[in-house]
Amino acid sequence: MPENTAPEDIAVVWLRHDLRLADNPALAAACAQRRFVVPVYVWDEHGPFAKGGAGKWWLHHSLTALSRDIAGRGGKLILRRGRGLERILQIVSEVGAGHVYWNRRYDPDGIAEDTDLKSRLKEQGRRATSFNASLLREPWELETKTGGFFKVFTPFWKTLQGAGPARPDEEDAPQRIAAPAHAPDSDDIESWRLLPTRPNWAAEFADHWSPGERGAEARLDAFLDTAVDGYPDDRNRPDLPATSRLSPYLAFGEIGPHQVWRRTMARIEAQDAPADAAMKFLSEIAWREFSYNLLYHYPDMGAAPIKPAFDAFPWRDDDDAFERWTKGETGVPIVDAGMRQLWRTGWMHNRVRMIVASFLTKNLLIDWRRGERWFWDTLVDADPANNVASWQWVAGSGADAAPYFRIFNPITQSEKFDPNGDYIRTYVPALSQLPAKEIHAPKAPDGPGAGGLGLDGGPDYPAPMVDLKETRARALSAYDVIKAS
């Protein structure tokens, strides 16, 4: 401990899914109440929600940006690798901190770890203070009229609108983050080897994303300036730049939902955005909130269906079919375009996510958990609540799920939401020369199916791996199994 520095003068701020300076209540409180602040990020490779491959790419760049921003205010971001609780206790001991601040988590492992840490700190005579930085309202704040938690999105959204955000005012970024004279050692982020190399499958990511707090703010401003007006009609069109693409920034906490809510409402109040369009956008932010509400009340929903009857569902174990799905080689153009977009950019349009998830779980009868894990590894916006809740929604096993008998027809979905085929052309170049009326379900010149096309001189595009009508009937028969159980 530095000479003449008492423990109550030093605070550790444990950063997790809140990699920003502005609107960060834990960081703001520490800087306001303590002389010296030690911001820490621990890379914990354990647990069901350890970062996947795409998440590691984003994390590398996000931490690099955050470290630069903290240094610009006189502080130093400390990076450590290992189990979170152990590393935080280690750093607290090294600097002699009397207080630890953090923003709360809502997954079962995170809650358990934070509870344990608070107990350990109390035993040592140190204090711990936690805040809400990642939700408009925490899972225990909103209740139904009968006093329970919400299992259906629409009434949840109505109640959330009535309640409004928990924090009406934004916390400004601290002007100064004073580091103690003897800051603890920090890992070099390059030593974590978060970036892929041989091969560098993330080579195109930087063309689409700018991780960090500044990138988040620029993304929100661009959306509100150019796309929010047409959001209700255009948000389902993967061929148009009509969505906010804020999801990875929210997942890493480079921007918080309070900031999104306040800035969007300010546009409405200033009559710079139509209220109906802007509120439709905020309802998508509310779906993320609803997902955390479910995760908190169904802590095992990442591993088990919310509807217990789905424990008996006759999923198929077909590794070859799953691999073709992951590679975008199903022979169904909209599905393949989505899976290839995911691989190339680390992201997929939400309408297409529903289409590819329906194809996997219903046309292929492959367990939603396999799809969820693949998305977790390949999405830059992989989120422990949103990812799982959305997969359970499509699979039909969630609390507020699409009925299992609602099976997306990928061809009609493609015709409706990618009417000119431009999205397919972008990600399936073998079909780029086909006219719009053929591209959604191409036919080979010598008969049914798309095998042997190779229209751009590249590899042949495969014939559809399944018959959509037959596999729809098979899925409905499988559903009859659990209805009868």
Buried (B, 14 or more C-beta within 10 A) or exposed (E): BEEEBEBBBBBBBBBBBBBBBBBBBBBBBBBEBBEBBBBBBBBBEEEEBEBBBBBBBBBBBBBBBBBEBBEEBEBBBBBBBBBBBEBBBBBBEBBBBBBBBBBBBBBBBBBEBBEEBBEBBEEEEBBBBBBBBBBBBBBEBBEEEEEEBBBEBEBBBEBBEEEEBEBEEBBEBBEEBBBBEEBBEBBEBEEBEBBBEEEEBBEEBEEBBBBBBBBBBEBBEEBBEEBBBBBBEBBBBBBBEBBBBBBBBBBBBBBBBBBBBBBBBEBBEEEEBBEEBBBBBBBBBBBBBBBBBBBBBBBEBBEBBBBEBBEEBEBEEBEEBBEBBBEBBBBBBBBBBBBBBBBBBBBBBBBBBBBBBBBBBBBBBBBBBBBBBBBBBBBBBBBBBBBBBBBBBBBBBBBBBBEBEEBBBBBEBBBEBBEEBBBBBBBBBBBBEBEBEBBBBBEBEEEEBBBEBEBBEEEEBBBBBBEBEEBBEBBEEBBEEBEEE
